[in-house]
Amino acid sequence: MRSQRNPATWSRIDTVTCDAPNVSIQQSGRRVLLDSSVALVEDWATQNVPLTATAEDYSPETQICFPYRGAFIWHVGGQDIVGDANQILFVPPRETFSLSQLQKDGCGELIITPRTDVIEELIGNVERPCVNPLFRQRCRRADPSVQRASVRFRQLLLGGGLDDLAADEFLVNLLLSALQGRRCADRLSAGTKRLVDHAKAFLSANWDGKVRLKDIAAAVGATAAYLTDAFRRAEGVPLHGYLVQLRLARALVEIPHANDLTELALRLGFSSHSHFSASFRKTFGCTPSDFRQSTRKTIADCGPFAIPAI
């Protein structure tokens, strides 16, 4: 979702409370992980970014983005879209936007810019991607299989564990999975969609702490009953399920570097290692320790981790 001219600067969203002090050192980077005939794949990440306003920018080409760490607000077309690890973002070309930060420790996003012929085949009209419902609504919830596949793809590219054919095949499958998934309910009113986005922003800003329904309802200005019903209709999961998926998505990124999985579980907001392990296995089909071991193998040894199933 970034212009290929200049990386955008993150800033703080005004509607969400985030106890993030200003910091003096900015660390940000945009790194090309793959440049093939299928797509350009980039890893864009920030850490300790000063909470300053972002300038308007745009992407000259159609992009599909997979946030994997932190959270931000994408201000585009009069909407405020939450970009967190539970979402896939669909970016039409030449549409101006700005960004706001939700996470004080920075954000990370895998940005895929498909080649013209590839995006033409995937969505049917490269000049008018908004004919595709996903590009009209600009985002959809990432199911666990897509979350795991996008994080695994990034890990393998960073580690040099994919040859050219395997990388392109993985990439095509990832794009197909993103485009073939569940779509948001179009029948929701604009006001209800904004309320749900504010609830997602609250969860994204408080994912590692104790969260109560009455606190979310108070923050977004709705009754607990109405918020609960609206959120499930919009996202297909309850509020608690969305929060747990945020924590598990963060786990996918941190497990490969974690020596103490119990400490990680508690830091992510789980009550115990057993609770964390059971939730992770139910969602991703393996234990955290199994996933950690798989990240240390080459592509030849990865088995089902290599190519996501459609």
N, C-alpha and C positions, 0 to 999 in steps of 0.2 A: 504494500500500500504506500510505497514511498516513491517520490519522484526519483528518476534516475539522474537528476541533476544535482540535487543537494539533499542530504538526510535532514529530516524534520527534527525540531527540538521538542522535547516533551514538556508539558506544563501540568499544573494541578487543576482538577475539575472543581468548579465552585460549589456544586450541589452535594458533594460528598465530604464528610469530615475525615481528614487523614492527618494524623499527627506526625507530619514529616518536616523536620527542620531544613532550612536552606543549607546547601552544602557548597563548598567552594571549588570542588574538583569535579569536572564532568568527564565521564568515560563513555564513549559511544563508538560504535563501529558497524560497518556494513561490509560483509565479506562474501565474495562469490564462492559458492561451494560446488556449482556445476554449471557449465555452459555448453549445452549440447543442442542437437537438432530438434529436440523436444521442447526445451524451455531453458530459461536462465533461472537458477535457484540461488537465492541469497539469504544469508543469515544476518538479521539486523538486531542489534542488542544495545542496551544502555545500562549504565550503573551509576548511581549517585549523581543524577542529573539535576541541576538547579531548577527550582520550580518557577519557571518563567513562561511567558505567553508564547505560543507557537504562531508562526506566520502561515498564511495560506499557501498551499502547495497543490500539486496534482501529479497523477501518474499518467504519462503519455500513452501507456499501453494497458491492456486488460491484465489484471493480476488476480490470483487466488492466494490468500494469506492464511497462515496457521500460527496464531499466537501460541507460545509455549511457556512463557514465564511472565509474571506480573499482569497488569491490566491497564487499559487506557480507554479514553473515549474518542471515537472517530466522529467528528462533526462534519456531516456531509449532507447536502440536499435538504437542509432544514431538519435533519434528524441527528440524534445523539446515539450512536451505535457503540455498545460495550464490546471492546476487544479483549477477551480473556481466553484462557486455555480451553474453555468449553465452547468456543465459537470458531467458525470458519468465516472469513470475510471475502466478499466478492466485489472487486473494484473495477468499475467501468473506466475506460480511458477518458482523459481530458475533463475530469470532473474535479473541481476545486474542493479542498477539504482542509481542516485543521485538526490538531490533536491536543488532548489533555491527559495528564498523567493521573493514575489512581494509586500506583505503587511507589513508595518512597525508595525502594531498592532497585528500581529500574524495570525494564521490560525486555522481552525477547520475542521475535517473530520470524518464521520461515516464510519468505516471499517468493512465490513462483510466478514467473512471467512467461506463459506459454508462447511459442512461436506462432506466427499468424496462421499458418495452415493448420496447426494443432488446435488452436482455439476455435477456428472456423469449423472444424469437424466436431469439436466437443459441444459447442453451443449453437452452431448454425449460422451466426451472423457476426462477423468480427467487428463490423462498423457499428452495429446496434446490439451490444450484448444485453441491454436491458429488456430485449424481447424474452430473455430467459427469466423465469420468476425469481430465481436466486439472486440475480443481479439487480432486480427491481427492489427486493427486500434487503439486499446487501449483506445478509448474514444468515447463518443457520447454526443450530447447535451441533457440535461435533460429537458423534457417538464414540464410545471408548475404542472401537477398532480403528477409527481414523486418527484419534489422538495417539494411540500407540504406534501406528504406522508412521505418522509424520515425525514423531520424536525419534523413532528408530532410524528413519531415513536420514535425518540430520546427523545422528550419531555415527552412522556408517559413512556418510560423506566426510565428516570431520576426521574420522579415523582411517580413511582411505581403504575401506573394506568392500568397495564395489567396483567392478570393472565397468566399462562403458555400456555394454548391453544390459547388465543387471541394473545399473543406475537408471537407464532410460525406461526399462520395463517397470521398475518400482515406481518411477515418477508418473508414468501413464496410469498405473493402477491407483495411485494416490489421488490424482486428478479426477478419475472416474468415480472413485468412492466419494469424493467431496461433492461432486455434481449430482450424484444419484441418491443422496441421502434425504432424510426427512426435511420437509419445508415447513416454515412457520405458518400458523393459522392466519390467513388473509382476512378472515371475518372479524377479527378483533378491531375495535375502534382505535383511532390514533391516540386518544387519551389513555386507553388501556395499555397500548404498546409502550407509551412513554413511562407509565407506572411500572411495568415489568422491567424496562431498561434501568430505571432507578433502583429497583430491587436487585438486579444483577450487579449494578455498580456498587451497592452497599455490600453485597456478599463478596465481591472481588476485592474490596478495600479492607474487609474484616475476616478473610477466609481462615486465618490462623488463630483466631480467638474464639471466645464463647459468644455465640450468636443466638438471640431469642426472637421468636416470631413477633412479639410486641415491639421490639426495637426496630425491626425492619419496617413494620407497618407504620410506626411513628415517623420514621425517616422519610418514607415515600408519601405519607399523607393519605393512607387508606385504612379501612378496617382489616383486621386479621383474616376474617372470613372471605372478603372480596379479594384480597391479595392472594390468598392461598388458591382460590379457584382460578383467578386470572393467570397466575404464573404457571399453573399446571397446563392450562389450555394453550398458552403461548409456547412453552418450552417442552412440553411432553413429559416432564418430570416434576416432582414437588421441590419446594425450596431446599429442603434438607438434602435431597438427592443431588441437586445442582451444586450445593456447597461441598458435599463429599467428592463429587467428580472434580471440582476445582482442586481439592487437596490431593487427589490421586494423580491428576495431571501434573502437579508440581512434583510429586514423587517420581514420575517417569523421568524427569529431568535430573533430579538429585540422586537417585539410587545408584547410578554408575559411579558416583564419587563418594558415596557414604560408606564408612567403615562400620558404624554402629547404627543398625536399622532400628533399634529401640529408641535411641535418641532422636532419630529422624522422625519416627512415628509420632512421638510426643510433640516435637516442634511443628509438625504439620497439623496438629490439632486432634489427633486420635487419642483415645483414652489409654491405649496399651498397644504393645507390639502385636498381640494376637488379634485385636480389633483391626489394626492396620492391615495385617497379613490376610485376614479373612476378606476384608473389603477389596483389597487389591486382587486377590485371586478370583473373587466373584466377578469383578469387572473386566479383568484382562486375561483371565484363564491361566495364570501362573502365579507363584508366590513372589514376593519382592526379591528374595535371595536368588530364585531361579532367573528372574529378569536381570539382576545384577550380573550373574554369571554369563548370561547370553550376550551382554554388551561387551564382554571381553573376548569374544570369539570372532573369528574372521567370517566373511560371508559364506564360505564353504561349509561352516559348521552351524550356521544360524537356523537352518530348518525353517519352521513356520514363521520365524521373525523376519525372513528375508523379503517376501513379497506379500503385501496385504491382499486378502481375499476380497472379492467383490460380492 
